[in-house]
Amino acid sequence: MNSIRERAGGVLVGVLVVAFGGLWALQDSGAFDTVGMGPDGRVIGEVDGVDIEGELYQRAVDQQLDAYQAQGLEVTGALQRQIEDRVFDSFVDNALVEREMDRLGVEVTDDEVFELITGPSPDPLIAQVFPDGQGGVDRAALQQVVEDPQFADQLQAIEEQVRRNRRQAKLSALITATARVTPAELRAEFVRQNRQASAQFVALRYAAVPDDQIEVSDRDFRDYYREHVDDFEREASYSIEYVTFDKAPTAADSARATDELAGLVAGFRSAPDAVAYARRNSFGAAVEPTFVGAGDLPSELASAVYSNPTEGRVVGPVVAGDQAYVARITGVRDGDNVAVRARHILLPVGSEDRARELREQINSGQITFEAAARQFSTDRSNSGQGGDLGWFGEGRMVAEFEEAAFAAPVGQVTGPVATSFGVHLIRVEDRASSEVELVQIARPVEADFARVLGEAEDFAAFLVLEDRDFAEEAQERGIAPTPVEITEGQEQVPGLDLGRDFFRFLRRAYIGQVSEPFDAGGSFVIARLVERREAGPAPYEEVRGQVEAAVVTEKKKAIQVAALRDAVGGASSLASIAAATSAGVETASNVIMSNPTLPSYGVEPRAVGAMFGLRPGQRSGVIEGDQAAFVVQTTALRGATDAEFTEPVRETLKTQLLQRKRSRVLQAWLEGLRDEAEVDDFRNDLL
């Protein structure tokens, strides 16, 4: 630090402290936390005997969590675990890299640091801490920090971070110095990115062979299992069953909110100043009146308001989503836009005839629109509500649907209307062109978490005290138990947002043990450990289904490959091969190497590779693909010509390949360090 001050010289520049907002922000973010910080007595891991201090680790985690929350993102339990693991891994990597820099003698001189802070090409950190608003460095602010003793700690932190950055850059250059891009690699990458192939082919799908044309035995299955036993290796795992206690608000929770609001209705209706009354009863929430159309309100509230949009009327209590409302209409005016409330029935693409039949059944009274939606609509987001789409204004739906809905008379079944989603029948329930000015009082509809947690605790306690069977007790209480297999190291259970404490329970539990309630985001979870499995090959009995499917596929593959080889022998064209195998000649156009897929066959790298390896007009032998056996004849190769392989293109590709190679070299080097290091992670026992 003193060396930088001594070199800086110059006159103190009068810059206000507010100019250092970036510096303080960086310091608050935790970038300087490593300066002068001691351990808190808790070690959460070791790297070759070097401690990872709990306080530093937690501060880094908190910094990451704050960054997510500052963006308005919800930090779930699963996301927090990912952040924690990412931070822990970074501590491990930093420890390994620091050790290697010491071993290799990678050093940065004071002169280098001085140049990287005050020179014409500063470290990117300097521009981040002292921005001039134009992508450069505020030199006046930087000069003041260099010269003013009150910024001594901050300057020391900057110097150490710049030294660390430069040291790591030197190490990176040392590790990647051998990375080169040859002319052959450059040309191959150019071809891979730019050449397109078109071809004709004959394919015999393995799945097309009828099951009765193959013979399989138990010995075939067991032989296959023995020969491929490594394919059935599995990690250590836990078999559990669990039940959930939903935190979603119940009817009683909604009633609690509406009952509270119901007590305000009379006063709200008679209040001479509706806004003042709403403010007194909204606990500081904004209640300014505003004109809105039906399409801009929650659907349930819009229906209640527009059933009789009369000035002075009080609407509610109404529950809409996770809120309950009472609202007073303080004004009504003509609106600029129309909104409608509609229902629909969605049928698959091409179902116009079926839609017409259904429309006639509805119009004749054979079935109601709501019942038809529940029974036939493929839109599961609203079929259970009789196809109710709520209120919507212009621009909310796809064009064809919107045009039909806004033109339809209220109460009449309209359609069929074809869109990209399928075929619709539409019935408009209501229409509104006015806007209303509303003053609202809202209450959240919240679940009684204490009640839900109590139910979960009661279930767990009853199982233990009464020695009850987990599944039987769950079924008696109307709860569906869910079995699931969790592998060692797995960080989440599908559909649940569980924290580290749940996985610690799995590692420590005995067979049959019932857990305490775990918070899983939208529910509380009670789990029971059913079985603990060691790592190794899965027993034959457990994977028999997979083995049988693989053996059947192999047998069918052999039949199709043999049939295609017989047809190829002596055949003069693809057409004759197709005729001999009762197959057709298919076409693939403009296929690229980087996406080796064939229409209707999916990824087939061998067949696609053959297209690029053949000259136009040349035919392949039999190719054993993933889904079928192929014979391919390339018809055209386009792109990646010498004329297109210009110097700017070569330079761009060279930069891309060099960056890719350097990244791979660094990654391989770091993975090698990790493999050789002894890393202990104590977090599961301590946190």
Disulfide bonds with the S-S distance in Angstrom:
none
